[in-house]
Amino acid sequence: MSGFWRPGADAPETSRPSTLLSLDVDADDVAHDAASGLIQFEKNPKASLSARRRALPIASHRDEVLYCVERHATTIVVGHTGCGKTTQIPQFLREGGWCRGGRAVAVTQPRRVAAQTVAQRVAEEVGCALGDVVGYAIRFEDVCEE
C-alpha cells in the first residue's frame, strides 16, 4: 500500500461500505494478573513514551486501520482494553493527514475523568500543551484550541 486517500481529495470509489476491524493480539504481548483481573499491555512501563507507544498492540495495525478508514464509510475497531484504540487511532489519523485544512478528529468518552485523562495522555504523546493541538470539551469546561 503506497498511499492513502486524504479528505478533500476525490474518493477512490463512490461506494464505501462499512467494515469491522478486529485486532488479534498475540497472547505473548499480554500480561494478565489473575489476582486483580487486569490485563496489562505495557511490559516495560519505565521505557520511553515512544517505545511504549510502539509496544501497544494497535501499533502493528496502523496501516490496516488507515486503509479501512479510507476505503469504508464506517470502520469499527474492536480490541482489548488498553491496546491503544483511544490514544493511538486519533494520532494515526492526524499523522495520516486527516486533520489538514481545519479538520479535527473527535473521540468520545462516557465519563468526564476519562475524557480529561485521554486528552492529557495524547497531548503528552503528541508533545503539545493540553488545549493546543489536543484538547477536550465536557460540560462547563472547554480546553480546546479555538
N, C-alpha and C positions, 0 to 999 in steps of 0.2 A: 504494500500500500504506500504510494508515493506522496499523496497529498490529501487534503480534506476540503470539503465544501465549506465555505465561510458564509455567515449571514450577510445578506445584501447581494450576494452573487446569484447567478441563475442556478437553481437546484439541478442536481444531476438527473433527476427523474421527476415526473409530475405527480406520481402517486407514491407516498411514503407510508407504508403500513407500520404498525407498531411491532415491537419485538420485546422479548423478555430475555435479559442477560443474567444468567445465574453464575455467580463466582464460585468456582470449585476451589476450595482451599485444601492444600496438602496437609495431612494430619501432622506431619513433622514441623509445620510452621506454627502450630497452635499449642500453647501450654495450657492445660486445663487443671485448675485447682479444685479437686473434688470436695475439699472441706468447705470452701466458700461458694462453690458453684460458678466461679468466674472463669471466663475464657480470656487468656492474656496473649496478645499477638506480639508485643514487643519483647523480644528475647533479651535485649540489652538496653534498658532504659537510660543508661549513662552515655550511650552513643550520641553523636551529634544529631541535631534535628533533621538534617538532610539524610543522614544514614537511617534514622528511624523511619522517615517517610518512604525511602526506597525499600525498607523491610516490610512495609504493610502489604498484606495480600493483594490489595487492589492495584498496587503499583505495576504488577506484571500484566494487568489487564487494561492499561492506559489506552493503547491503540485500538483495542477491541471496543472499549467504551466510546471513544471518539467516533469510530466508524459507525457504530449503531446509532448514535445521536444524529449523525449526518444523514444516514440512509433511511431513518424511520421517524415518523411524526411523533411517536411516543416510545420512549425506552424506559423500561423498569429494571432497575438493578437490584438484585437480591443477594445479600451476603450476611455473614455473621456480624454481630455487634462487635465493634472495634476493628473491623477490617479496613476502614478508611473511606467508606462511601461518602459520608457527610463532609469530611475535611478535604479529601483529595479530588473528588469529581469536579467541584467548582474550580479548583486550581487547574485541572486538566483542561477544562473548557476555556478558562482565561488564557492559559498558555497556548491553546489551540486557535486563538483569535476570535472567540465568541463574544468578547467584551469590547471589541473595537466599535467606533462610531457611536459612543454613548450607550451602548447596550450593557446590561448587567445580568449576572447570574444570581438568582434568589434561592435561598434554602429555607424551608420552613421547619420549625421545631415546635413541639407541643407545649413546652414549658419555657418560662422566662429565663431561668437559670441556664437551661440547655442552649438557648439562643445566644446568650451572652458568652458562655463558655466556648461554644463552637466558633463564634466570631473572634474571640480573643486568640484561640489556638491557630486559626487560619491566618490572622493578621501576623502572628509571630512567625509562622512558616513562610509567609509571603515577604516578611521583613518590612512591614509598614506599621505606622501607628494606627491603633483602632479608631475607625471613623474616617480614615483616609481612603485607601483602596478597598478595605474590608470594613464592614460595619454591621450594625443590627438595628432593627426598629421593633420595639414592643410597645404596648400601651403606655402612654405617658412618657416615653423615652425614645429618642431617635438619635443614634450615634452613627450617622452616615454622611458621606461627602455630599454636598449639595450640587 
